[in-house]
């Protein structure tokens, strides 16, 4: 399999790529069956109040997604935790 690029691209370089240059061949199509069976998994554990600092652009992006941005941030952190806790 030929690598399309000699080096890993930066975020800026990726953003500048025309959509037509993106190779989606290794990503399966998402059909109606996928979306029909898709569910959002929200944590069902009690939450602990915490004072944290996040990068402003990260917070603004989550806020731009609408209500529940803190719950979505928690879901992303939980996903990372679940993927790495066994290591």
Residue pairs with C-beta under 8 A, 6 or more apart in sequence:
4 23
9 17
40 75
41 75
42 71
42 75
43 71
43 74
43 75
43 78
47 74
54 73
59 69
62 69
62 70
62 72
62 73
63 69
65 72
